[in-house]
Amino acid sequence: MAPDKTPIVAFHRLIPGIPAPERADRSALGGLPTRAFRYCDAVTTAAGFGWHITAPLDLSLMWDGHEVLWTCEELEHEWMPLGLGAVQYPHFRARFDEEVPEDIRGFSPPFLTGLPEPGVVQMWTGLFVRTAPGWSLLSRTPANLPRSPHYEQFEGVVEFDKWFGPLFTNIRLTRTDTPVEINQLRPILQVQPIPQFAYADAVMNAHSVTDAFTQWGDAEWDAYRSSVVTPAMVEEHQPGHYSAEIRRARRGQGCPFAAMAAAREAAPAA
């Protein structure tokens, strides 16, 4: 939470009863190897960064090489063509029109939308999102979970502090005539809060490249000794040295928002 108690990310469920977003799990839902979970802070931090979003219902998609078809239990598993049109979440349009102000009736968000690109469909999660000022949301496939061989998802960064809109994902089916099941047993998305200054041009352009053998000095070689040479010379080398160091440093950190403000001030001006 920010100092003014405004949530960094606020999720709004428009479809009643759908699963709420859940804090991502550092074990990747129990799928990480034991050694990775115990000793690799880089992997567990990535797995636990953000929130998991599940599909609003169990459904299946299929691409026949020409158009995308879909089905679900409400359709009695009959395949229906999507084409370049859009379909509503089952029974949602009527409920939406009953609940919303009169001038908003008839504007319920589509659940699935066929896109012009071959085999690509857009799926709405049933959520709207608002982020705190200066924050965006990175939408991606769940980190460190096995990916389906039958489809890919586009990643995106949305500035929901400026645009109060639906959270969706674009899915590209990669095999024809192969049913692709999307269910609530595993998340369809992992969304991660990103401060907008982190991807500003001033930050993205503030990088350097050096050649170690000709440009490194004592500071770099001393750091190399500390991170590589000294741990390797320990008689009984213990794995997880980096993870232990990072956890100790993390416990000593103060307010993360103060650190972010300092980083913002230190970034070169555009």
C-alpha positions as CSV (number, residue, x, y, z in Angstrom):
1,M,0.0,0.0,0.0
2,A,1.2,3.5,-0.8
3,P,1.6,6.0,2.1
4,D,-1.9,7.5,1.3
5,K,-3.4,4.0,1.6
6,T,-4.4,4.0,-2.1
7,P,-3.9,0.5,-3.4
8,I,-1.2,0.1,-6.1
9,V,-3.6,-2.1,-8.1
10,A,-7.4,-2.3,-7.6
11,F,-9.2,-5.2,-9.3
12,H,-12.9,-4.8,-10.1
13,R,-15.0,-7.9,-10.8
14,L,-17.7,-7.2,-13.3
15,I,-18.7,-10.8,-13.8
16,P,-20.2,-11.9,-10.5
17,G,-18.7,-15.0,-8.8
18,I,-15.5,-15.3,-10.9
19,P,-12.3,-16.2,-9.0
20,A,-10.6,-13.3,-7.4
21,P,-7.0,-12.5,-8.3
22,E,-4.5,-14.2,-5.9
23,R,-1.0,-13.2,-4.9
24,A,1.4,-15.2,-7.1
25,D,3.1,-18.1,-5.3
26,R,6.9,-18.2,-4.9
27,S,6.8,-22.0,-5.5
28,A,5.1,-21.6,-8.9
29,L,2.0,-23.4,-7.5
30,G,4.4,-26.1,-6.2
31,G,5.9,-26.8,-9.6
32,L,9.4,-25.6,-8.9
33,P,12.1,-28.2,-8.2
34,T,13.0,-28.4,-4.5
35,R,16.5,-27.1,-5.1
36,A,15.2,-24.1,-7.0
37,F,12.7,-23.3,-4.3
38,R,15.3,-23.5,-1.5
39,Y,18.3,-21.9,-3.1
40,C,17.3,-19.8,-6.2
41,D,15.9,-16.5,-5.0
42,A,15.9,-15.2,-8.6
43,V,13.4,-17.9,-9.7
44,T,11.2,-17.7,-6.6
45,T,11.0,-13.9,-6.7
46,A,10.0,-14.0,-10.4
47,A,7.3,-16.7,-9.6
48,G,5.9,-14.7,-6.7
49,F,6.0,-11.2,-8.4
50,G,2.4,-10.1,-9.0
51,W,-1.0,-11.8,-9.0
52,H,-2.4,-14.8,-10.7
53,I,-5.6,-14.4,-12.8
54,T,-7.7,-17.4,-13.8
55,A,-10.1,-17.6,-16.7
56,P,-13.7,-16.6,-15.8
57,L,-14.9,-20.1,-16.9
58,D,-13.7,-23.3,-18.4
59,L,-13.7,-23.2,-22.2
60,S,-12.1,-24.7,-25.2
61,L,-10.7,-23.1,-28.3
62,M,-9.8,-24.5,-31.7
63,W,-8.3,-23.1,-34.9
64,D,-9.2,-24.9,-38.1
65,G,-6.7,-22.9,-40.1
66,H,-9.3,-20.4,-41.2
67,E,-11.2,-19.3,-38.1
68,V,-11.3,-19.8,-34.4
69,L,-14.1,-21.9,-32.8
70,W,-15.0,-22.1,-29.2
71,T,-17.2,-24.1,-26.8
72,C,-18.0,-24.4,-23.1
73,E,-20.4,-26.3,-20.9
74,E,-23.2,-23.6,-21.4
75,L,-23.0,-24.5,-25.2
76,E,-23.3,-28.2,-24.4
77,H,-19.8,-28.4,-25.9
78,E,-21.0,-27.6,-29.4
79,W,-18.3,-25.8,-31.3
80,M,-19.3,-22.3,-32.4
81,P,-17.4,-20.2,-34.9
82,L,-16.0,-16.9,-33.6
83,G,-14.9,-15.4,-36.9
84,L,-14.1,-11.7,-36.6
85,G,-17.0,-11.0,-34.3
86,A,-17.4,-11.1,-30.5
87,V,-19.4,-13.2,-28.0
88,Q,-20.6,-12.4,-24.5
89,Y,-19.9,-14.3,-21.4
90,P,-22.9,-16.7,-20.9
91,H,-25.9,-14.8,-19.4
92,F,-23.8,-11.8,-18.6
93,R,-25.4,-9.2,-21.0
94,A,-28.8,-9.5,-19.3
95,R,-27.4,-9.2,-15.8
96,F,-25.2,-6.3,-16.9
97,D,-28.2,-4.4,-18.3
98,E,-30.2,-5.0,-15.2
99,E,-27.5,-3.6,-12.9
100,V,-25.9,-0.6,-14.7
101,P,-27.1,3.0,-15.2
102,E,-29.5,3.3,-18.1
103,D,-27.1,5.1,-20.5
104,I,-24.6,2.2,-20.1
105,R,-27.0,-0.6,-21.0
106,G,-26.0,-2.4,-24.1
107,F,-22.3,-1.7,-23.6
108,S,-21.3,-4.9,-21.8
109,P,-17.7,-5.9,-22.6
110,P,-17.3,-8.9,-24.9
111,F,-15.9,-12.1,-23.5
112,L,-14.2,-13.5,-26.7
113,T,-13.3,-11.4,-29.7
114,G,-11.9,-12.8,-33.0
115,L,-8.9,-10.7,-34.2
116,P,-7.8,-10.3,-37.8
117,E,-4.5,-12.1,-37.2
118,P,-4.7,-15.8,-38.0
119,G,-5.6,-17.9,-35.0
120,V,-5.6,-15.0,-32.6
121,V,-8.5,-14.4,-30.1
122,Q,-8.9,-11.9,-27.3
123,M,-10.3,-13.1,-24.0
124,W,-11.6,-10.8,-21.3
125,T,-10.9,-11.9,-17.7
126,G,-14.1,-10.4,-16.3
127,L,-12.0,-7.8,-14.5
128,F,-11.5,-4.0,-14.8
129,V,-8.4,-2.5,-13.3
130,R,-7.3,0.8,-11.8
131,T,-3.7,1.5,-10.8
132,A,-2.3,4.2,-8.6
133,P,-0.9,7.3,-10.3
134,G,2.4,6.5,-12.0
135,W,1.9,2.7,-12.0
136,S,1.2,0.3,-14.9
137,L,0.4,-3.4,-15.1
138,L,2.4,-5.9,-17.0
139,S,0.3,-8.7,-18.3
140,R,2.1,-12.0,-19.2
141,T,2.0,-15.7,-19.0
142,P,2.5,-17.1,-15.5
143,A,6.2,-17.0,-14.6
144,N,7.9,-20.4,-14.3
145,L,4.8,-22.5,-15.0
146,P,5.0,-24.9,-17.9
147,R,3.5,-23.4,-21.0
148,S,1.0,-25.1,-23.3
149,P,2.4,-26.3,-26.6
150,H,-0.8,-25.4,-28.3
151,Y,-1.0,-21.6,-27.8
152,E,1.0,-18.5,-27.0
153,Q,0.0,-15.3,-25.3
154,F,1.1,-11.7,-26.1
155,E,2.5,-9.7,-23.2
156,G,1.5,-6.1,-22.7
157,V,2.0,-3.1,-20.4
158,V,-1.1,-1.0,-19.7
159,E,-1.2,2.3,-17.9
160,F,-4.4,1.7,-16.0
161,D,-4.0,4.9,-14.0
162,K,-5.0,6.8,-17.2
163,W,-7.4,4.2,-18.7
164,F,-10.0,2.5,-16.6
165,G,-10.6,-0.6,-18.8
166,P,-10.9,-4.3,-19.1
167,L,-8.1,-6.7,-18.4
168,F,-7.8,-9.1,-21.3
169,T,-5.2,-11.4,-22.9
170,N,-4.6,-12.0,-26.6
171,I,-4.1,-15.7,-27.3
172,R,-2.5,-17.1,-30.5
173,L,-3.4,-20.7,-31.3
174,T,-0.4,-22.4,-32.8
175,R,-1.8,-25.8,-33.9
176,T,-4.8,-26.4,-36.2
177,D,-7.6,-28.8,-35.5
178,T,-6.4,-29.3,-31.9
179,P,-8.8,-28.5,-29.1
180,V,-7.1,-26.2,-26.5
181,E,-8.6,-26.4,-23.0
182,I,-8.4,-23.3,-20.8
183,N,-9.7,-24.0,-17.3
184,Q,-9.6,-22.7,-13.8
185,L,-7.2,-25.3,-12.5
186,R,-4.3,-23.0,-13.4
187,P,-4.0,-19.3,-14.0
188,I,-4.2,-17.9,-17.4
189,L,-2.3,-14.7,-16.6
190,Q,0.2,-13.2,-14.2
191,V,0.0,-9.4,-13.8
192,Q,2.8,-7.4,-12.3
193,P,2.9,-3.8,-11.1
194,I,5.5,-1.7,-12.9
195,P,6.3,2.0,-12.0
196,Q,6.1,3.9,-15.2
197,F,9.5,5.6,-14.7
198,A,11.1,2.1,-15.0
199,Y,10.4,1.9,-18.7
200,A,10.8,5.7,-19.5
201,D,13.2,6.5,-22.2
202,A,15.5,8.2,-19.7
203,V,15.9,4.9,-17.9
204,M,16.0,2.7,-20.9
205,N,18.7,4.8,-22.4
206,A,20.8,4.9,-19.2
207,H,22.8,1.8,-19.8
208,S,26.4,1.0,-20.4
209,V,28.5,-1.8,-21.9
210,T,32.1,-2.5,-20.9
211,D,34.8,-5.0,-22.0
212,A,36.1,-6.6,-18.8
213,F,39.7,-7.4,-19.8
214,T,40.4,-3.8,-20.9
215,Q,38.1,-1.7,-18.8
216,W,37.6,-3.4,-15.4
217,G,39.4,-1.9,-12.5
218,D,40.0,-2.9,-8.9
219,A,36.3,-2.4,-7.9
220,E,35.0,-4.9,-10.5
221,W,37.7,-7.5,-9.8
222,D,37.1,-7.2,-6.1
223,A,33.4,-7.8,-6.7
224,Y,34.3,-10.8,-8.9
225,R,36.4,-12.3,-6.1
226,S,33.5,-11.8,-3.6
227,S,30.8,-13.3,-5.8
228,V,32.7,-16.1,-7.7
229,V,36.2,-16.9,-6.3
230,T,35.6,-16.8,-2.5
231,P,32.5,-19.0,-2.5
232,A,34.2,-21.5,-4.8
233,M,37.2,-21.8,-2.5
234,V,35.1,-22.8,0.5
235,E,35.9,-26.4,1.4
236,E,32.2,-27.3,1.7
237,H,30.5,-25.0,-0.8
238,Q,26.9,-24.4,0.3
239,P,24.4,-23.6,-2.5
240,G,22.1,-20.5,-2.1
241,H,24.8,-18.0,-1.2
242,Y,23.2,-15.3,-3.4
243,S,19.7,-16.1,-2.0
244,A,21.0,-15.7,1.5
245,E,22.6,-12.4,0.8
246,I,19.6,-11.1,-0.9
247,R,17.3,-12.1,1.9
248,R,19.5,-10.4,4.5
249,A,19.6,-7.2,2.4
250,R,15.8,-7.4,1.9
251,R,15.2,-7.6,5.6
252,G,17.2,-4.4,6.1
253,Q,15.3,-2.4,3.5
254,G,13.2,0.5,4.6
255,C,10.2,1.9,2.8
256,P,10.2,0.8,-0.9
257,F,8.4,4.0,-1.9
258,A,11.3,6.1,-0.6
259,A,13.7,4.0,-2.5
260,M,11.7,4.4,-5.7
261,A,11.5,8.2,-5.2
262,A,15.3,8.3,-4.9
263,A,15.7,6.2,-8.0
264,R,13.4,8.5,-9.9
265,E,15.3,11.6,-8.9
266,A,18.6,9.9,-9.9
267,A,17.3,9.0,-13.3
268,P,18.7,11.2,-16.1
269,A,16.3,13.8,-17.4
270,A,14.6,13.1,-20.7
